[in-house]
Amino acid sequence: MTSTADKAALLQQLHADPELLVLVNVWDVITAQVAAATPGVRAIATASHSIAVAHGYPDGEVIPRDEMLETVGRIAAAVDLPVTADLEAGYGDAGETARRAIDLGVVGMNLEDQLKPLPDAVAAVRAVVQAGEAAGIPFVLNARTDAFLRAGDKDPDAVLADAIERGKAYLDAGASTFFAPGRLTEDQVEAIVAAVGPQKLNLIAVPGAIPLATMRRLGVARVSFGPWSQNVALTAYADLVASAVDGGGVPDGTRRLN
C-alpha cells in the first residue's frame, strides 16, 4: 500500500509532467475501482456534483460535509492510486475540510472561489496549503475560479483578465495548480498559460471543448470531466430503460464490471 505522502508526491509530479493528466471523474467506490483498473489511469478524481446528486442533494455545498467526506474517504480507501477530491468551496472552513480529507487518505483537492472577494478567496487557499504543510505531505491544491462559469454578459476580455488575476494570486498563495472550468477558446487557454506558466492550468472536458491534444500542446496540466462522466453513465442507463420498456434486453458488448 502506497503511503499518503508518496501518493501526494506522485500527484504533484503528474501535474508537472508535460503529458496531459486525464481524470475521468468518479462518484463512488465502484466507479473509482473501474477507473483504477483501466490501463493508463494514473490518478482518481471525484466529482462533487455527481456525489451530491447520487446522495439526493443538489449541487452547491448542500450535501453535508460529513457525507461528502465519508464518500471520498471510501473512494480513497478502495484504490491504491492518488485521489484528489472536489470539495466545493470548503464547506465553510476550507482548512479544516482539507485536514479531514488528508486524514482519510485524500492527497489533492479542488477549491472553488465562487467569485468571492479576492482577499477572501486567497485566504481560503492559504488555509488549505497550511493544512497540507501541517500534515507533512505535498498536498495538491487545485484552486478553481468561477470567472468563466459566472461570466454572464460581462465583457470577455474583462472575464479573462479577472481569471488571470485570480489564478496568479492563488498560485502565489501556494496552490499547486489553477482550475478554470468553462468552454474556453484556444486563444483564452493560450493567454492564461502565457500568464501563469505551463503545467499550471487545469481545464474541464465539456461538449464543445477544445480537443485534449490541443490542451496538451498549449501546456495545460490536466483535464477532468466533472459531472459529464456521470451523465455518460446515466445516458447509457436511460437508454437501457427505454429499450427494456420496448422489449429489448442487455446491449451486446456489455461487460460485467462489478
C-alpha positions as CSV (number, residue, x, y, z in Angstrom):
1,M,0.0,0.0,0.0
2,T,1.5,3.3,-1.1
3,S,1.8,6.0,1.7
4,T,-0.3,9.1,1.6
5,A,2.9,11.2,1.3
6,D,4.1,9.2,-1.7
7,K,0.7,9.4,-3.4
8,A,0.7,13.2,-2.9
9,A,4.2,13.4,-4.4
10,L,3.1,11.3,-7.3
11,L,0.1,13.5,-7.9
12,Q,2.3,16.6,-7.9
13,Q,4.6,15.0,-10.4
14,L,1.7,14.0,-12.7
15,H,0.7,17.7,-12.9
16,A,4.2,18.9,-13.6
17,D,4.9,16.3,-16.4
18,P,4.3,17.6,-19.9
19,E,2.0,14.7,-20.6
20,L,-1.6,15.9,-20.1
21,L,-3.1,14.3,-16.9
22,V,-6.6,12.9,-17.9
23,L,-9.0,12.4,-15.0
24,V,-12.4,10.9,-15.7
25,N,-14.2,11.8,-12.5
26,V,-15.8,9.2,-10.2
27,W,-18.6,9.4,-7.7
28,D,-18.5,6.2,-5.7
29,V,-16.3,3.2,-4.9
30,I,-17.2,1.1,-8.0
31,T,-16.6,3.9,-10.5
32,A,-13.3,4.5,-8.8
33,Q,-12.3,0.9,-8.9
34,V,-13.3,0.6,-12.6
35,A,-11.2,3.7,-13.4
36,A,-8.3,2.5,-11.4
37,A,-8.3,-0.9,-13.2
38,T,-8.2,0.8,-16.6
39,P,-4.8,0.8,-18.2
40,G,-3.2,4.2,-18.4
41,V,-5.2,5.7,-15.5
42,R,-2.7,7.3,-13.1
43,A,-4.9,9.1,-10.6
44,I,-8.5,9.3,-9.4
45,A,-10.6,12.5,-9.1
46,T,-14.0,12.7,-7.5
47,A,-16.8,15.0,-8.8
48,S,-18.7,16.9,-6.1
49,H,-21.8,17.5,-8.3
50,S,-22.0,13.7,-9.1
51,I,-21.6,12.7,-5.4
52,A,-24.2,15.2,-4.2
53,V,-26.9,14.2,-6.7
54,A,-26.2,10.5,-6.1
55,H,-27.0,11.2,-2.4
56,G,-30.1,13.1,-3.2
57,Y,-28.8,16.7,-2.9
58,P,-28.5,19.5,-5.5
59,D,-25.1,20.7,-6.4
60,G,-23.6,23.7,-4.5
61,E,-22.5,22.7,-1.0
62,V,-26.0,21.5,0.0
63,I,-24.7,18.0,0.9
64,P,-23.4,17.9,4.5
65,R,-19.6,18.0,4.7
66,D,-19.6,14.7,6.7
67,E,-21.4,12.9,3.9
68,M,-19.1,14.2,1.2
69,L,-16.0,13.3,3.2
70,E,-17.3,9.9,4.0
71,T,-17.8,9.2,0.3
72,V,-14.4,10.5,-0.8
73,G,-12.8,8.6,2.1
74,R,-14.3,5.4,1.0
75,I,-13.0,6.0,-2.5
76,A,-9.5,6.8,-1.3
77,A,-9.5,3.6,0.8
78,A,-10.7,1.5,-2.2
79,V,-7.9,2.3,-4.6
80,D,-4.1,2.5,-4.4
81,L,-3.9,5.5,-6.8
82,P,-3.7,9.1,-5.7
83,V,-7.1,10.5,-5.1
84,T,-8.0,14.2,-5.5
85,A,-11.4,15.3,-4.2
86,D,-13.7,18.1,-5.4
87,L,-14.6,19.7,-2.1
88,E,-16.5,22.6,-3.5
89,A,-15.7,25.8,-1.6
90,G,-14.6,24.0,1.6
91,Y,-17.9,23.9,3.4
92,G,-17.4,27.0,5.5
93,D,-13.9,26.1,6.6
94,A,-11.5,25.1,3.8
95,G,-8.6,24.4,6.0
96,E,-10.4,22.1,8.3
97,T,-12.1,20.3,5.4
98,A,-8.7,19.8,3.8
99,R,-7.3,18.5,7.1
100,R,-10.1,15.9,7.5
101,A,-9.7,14.8,3.8
102,I,-6.0,14.3,4.3
103,D,-6.7,12.1,7.4
104,L,-8.9,10.0,5.1
105,G,-6.0,9.5,2.6
106,V,-7.0,12.1,0.0
107,V,-3.9,13.8,-1.4
108,G,-5.5,16.6,-3.6
109,M,-8.4,18.9,-3.6
110,N,-10.4,21.3,-5.8
111,L,-11.4,24.6,-4.1
112,E,-13.9,26.9,-5.7
113,D,-13.7,30.6,-5.2
114,Q,-17.4,31.3,-6.1
115,L,-16.1,34.7,-7.2
116,K,-15.7,35.8,-3.6
117,P,-13.6,38.9,-3.0
118,L,-10.1,38.1,-3.9
119,P,-8.6,38.5,-0.4
120,D,-11.2,36.1,1.0
121,A,-10.5,33.6,-1.8
122,V,-6.7,33.8,-1.3
123,A,-7.2,33.3,2.5
124,A,-9.1,30.1,1.8
125,V,-6.3,28.9,-0.5
126,R,-3.7,29.6,2.2
127,A,-5.7,27.7,4.8
128,V,-5.7,24.6,2.6
129,V,-2.0,25.0,1.8
130,Q,-1.2,25.2,5.6
131,A,-3.3,22.1,6.2
132,G,-1.1,20.2,3.8
133,E,2.1,21.5,5.3
134,A,0.9,20.6,8.8
135,A,0.2,17.1,7.6
136,G,3.7,16.9,6.2
137,I,2.6,16.0,2.6
138,P,2.8,17.9,-0.7
139,F,-0.9,18.2,-0.9
140,V,-2.1,19.1,-4.4
141,L,-4.5,22.1,-4.2
142,N,-6.3,22.8,-7.5
143,A,-7.6,26.4,-6.9
144,R,-10.7,27.0,-9.1
145,T,-12.1,30.2,-10.3
146,D,-15.7,30.6,-11.4
147,A,-14.9,33.6,-13.6
148,F,-16.0,31.9,-16.8
149,L,-18.9,29.9,-15.4
150,R,-20.4,33.1,-13.9
151,A,-19.4,35.4,-16.8
152,G,-23.0,36.1,-17.9
153,D,-22.9,39.0,-20.3
154,K,-19.7,40.5,-19.0
155,D,-17.0,41.7,-21.4
156,P,-15.0,38.6,-22.4
157,D,-11.7,40.5,-22.1
158,A,-12.6,41.6,-18.5
159,V,-13.6,38.0,-17.6
160,L,-10.2,36.7,-18.9
161,A,-8.3,39.4,-17.0
162,D,-10.2,38.5,-13.8
163,A,-9.4,34.8,-14.3
164,I,-5.7,35.5,-14.8
165,E,-5.5,37.8,-11.8
166,R,-7.2,35.2,-9.6
167,G,-5.1,32.4,-11.0
168,K,-1.8,34.2,-10.3
169,A,-3.0,35.1,-6.8
170,Y,-3.9,31.5,-5.9
171,L,-0.6,30.2,-7.3
172,D,1.3,32.9,-5.4
173,A,-0.6,31.8,-2.2
174,G,0.7,28.2,-2.6
175,A,-1.9,26.5,-4.8
176,S,-0.3,23.7,-6.9
177,T,-2.5,24.4,-10.0
178,F,-5.2,26.7,-11.2
179,F,-8.6,25.4,-12.5
180,A,-10.7,27.5,-14.9
181,P,-13.8,25.5,-15.9
182,G,-15.9,26.6,-18.7
183,R,-16.0,26.3,-22.5
184,L,-12.8,28.2,-23.1
185,T,-11.4,29.0,-26.5
186,E,-8.0,28.1,-27.7
187,D,-7.0,31.8,-27.5
188,Q,-8.2,32.1,-23.9
189,V,-6.3,29.0,-22.9
190,E,-3.2,30.3,-24.6
191,A,-3.5,33.6,-22.8
192,I,-3.9,32.0,-19.4
193,V,-0.9,29.6,-19.9
194,A,1.2,32.6,-21.0
195,A,0.3,34.4,-17.8
196,V,0.6,31.6,-15.2
197,G,3.1,29.3,-16.9
198,P,2.8,25.9,-18.5
199,Q,1.6,22.9,-16.4
200,K,-0.3,25.1,-14.1
201,L,-3.8,25.4,-15.8
202,N,-6.4,22.7,-15.5
203,L,-9.5,22.5,-17.7
204,I,-12.7,20.6,-17.9
205,A,-13.9,18.5,-20.8
206,V,-17.4,19.7,-21.8
207,P,-19.3,19.3,-25.0
208,G,-17.7,21.7,-27.5
209,A,-14.4,22.0,-25.6
210,I,-11.1,22.2,-27.4
211,P,-9.6,18.8,-28.1
212,L,-7.4,17.2,-25.4
213,A,-4.5,17.1,-27.9
214,T,-4.7,20.9,-28.2
215,M,-4.8,21.3,-24.4
216,R,-1.6,19.3,-24.2
217,R,0.1,21.3,-27.0
218,L,-0.8,24.6,-25.2
219,G,0.7,23.4,-21.9
220,V,-2.4,22.5,-19.9
221,A,-1.6,20.4,-16.9
222,R,-4.7,18.3,-16.6
223,V,-8.2,17.9,-17.8
224,S,-11.1,16.4,-15.8
225,F,-14.7,15.5,-16.8
226,G,-16.6,16.8,-13.8
227,P,-20.3,15.6,-13.9
228,W,-20.1,14.6,-17.6
229,S,-18.7,11.1,-16.8
230,Q,-21.8,10.5,-14.6
231,N,-24.0,11.9,-17.4
232,V,-22.5,9.4,-19.9
233,A,-23.3,6.6,-17.5
234,L,-26.8,7.9,-16.9
235,T,-27.4,8.2,-20.6
236,A,-26.5,4.6,-21.1
237,Y,-28.8,3.6,-18.2
238,A,-31.7,5.8,-19.6
239,D,-31.2,4.1,-23.0
240,L,-31.3,0.7,-21.4
241,V,-34.5,1.5,-19.5
242,A,-36.1,2.8,-22.7
243,S,-35.0,-0.3,-24.6
244,A,-36.3,-2.6,-21.9
245,V,-39.7,-0.9,-21.8
246,D,-39.9,-1.6,-25.6
247,G,-39.0,-5.2,-25.2
248,G,-35.2,-5.0,-25.5
249,G,-32.5,-6.5,-23.3
250,V,-29.0,-6.0,-22.2
251,P,-27.0,-4.5,-25.0
252,D,-24.4,-6.6,-26.8
253,G,-20.9,-5.9,-25.7
254,T,-21.9,-5.1,-22.1
255,R,-19.1,-6.1,-19.7
256,R,-19.5,-7.3,-16.1
257,L,-17.5,-4.7,-14.2
258,N,-18.9,-5.2,-10.7
